[in-house]
Each structure stands twice: as C-alpha cells, then as structure tokens.
C-alpha cells in the first residue's frame, strides 16, 4: 500500500512541478511507461514467431534503405 501511495504522490508532485516549469518528473514517468510498453510489445512478439519474423524483415529493409548511397 505504501508503494502505491508513493507512486501516486510522485505523479501528483511531478505534475505540480511541471506547472512551475520543471519537467524532469514527467520525463521519468514517460520513460517508465515507455519501458513497460516496449517490454510488453517484445514479450508479445516473442510469443508470435511469425510477427517477430515480419518485424525483423521490416527492420532490415529500413536499415538497408537508410544506408543506401542513392
């Protein structure tokens, strides 16, 4: 229960600080949410081998397209 209270207190205080011009708390909240979103996405891809293959092919195509000299 204390952990939940700390998280809620941190969110409220970081929003209050953002109103005064300090956005570091919101940056931390965004990084944590982004980490969990990427983690859940990767876990989903690892359970779906066909999707993982499609993502790898797309990444290779984008990498080749960005590194081409033309």
C-alpha positions in Angstrom: 0.0 0.0 0.0 2.9 2.3 0.7 4.3 1.7 -2.7 1.0 2.7 -4.4 0.9 5.8 -2.2 4.4 6.8 -3.2 3.7 6.3 -6.9 0.5 8.5 -6.7 2.4 11.1 -4.6 5.2 11.2 -7.1 2.8 11.6 -10.1 0.9 14.4 -8.3 4.1 16.2 -7.3 5.7 15.8 -10.8 2.5 17.3 -12.4 2.7 20.1 -9.9 6.3 20.7 -10.6 5.6 20.7 -14.4 3.2 23.5 -13.8 6.1 25.5 -12.5 8.4 24.6 -15.4 10.3 21.5 -14.1 9.5 18.7 -16.5 12.0 16.1 -15.1 9.3 14.2 -13.2 7.2 13.9 -16.3 10.2 12.7 -18.2 10.7 9.9 -15.7 7.1 8.9 -15.8 7.2 8.8 -19.7 10.4 6.7 -19.6 8.8 4.2 -17.2 5.6 3.9 -19.2 7.6 3.6 -22.4 9.8 0.9 -20.9 6.8 -1.2 -19.9 5.1 -0.6 -23.3 8.2 -1.8 -25.1 8.6 -4.8 -22.7 5.0 -5.9 -23.2 5.4 -5.4 -27.0 8.6 -7.5 -27.1 7.0 -10.3 -25.0 4.1 -10.3 -27.4 6.4 -10.6 -30.4 8.4 -13.4 -28.8 5.1 -15.4 -28.4 4.2 -14.8 -32.0 7.1 -16.1 -34.2 5.6 -15.0 -37.5 5.2 -11.4 -36.2 8.8 -11.5 -35.0 10.0 -12.6 -38.4 7.9 -9.8 -40.1 9.4 -7.2 -37.7 12.9 -8.4 -38.3 12.4 -8.2 -42.1 11.0 -4.7 -41.8 13.9 -3.5 -39.7 16.4 -5.0 -42.2 14.6 -3.3 -45.1 14.6 0.1 -43.3 18.2 -0.3 -42.3 19.2 -1.1 -45.9 17.1 1.8 -47.2 18.7 4.3 -44.8 22.2 3.2 -45.5 21.9 3.1 -49.3 24.1 5.7 -51.2 21.4 6.7 -53.7 
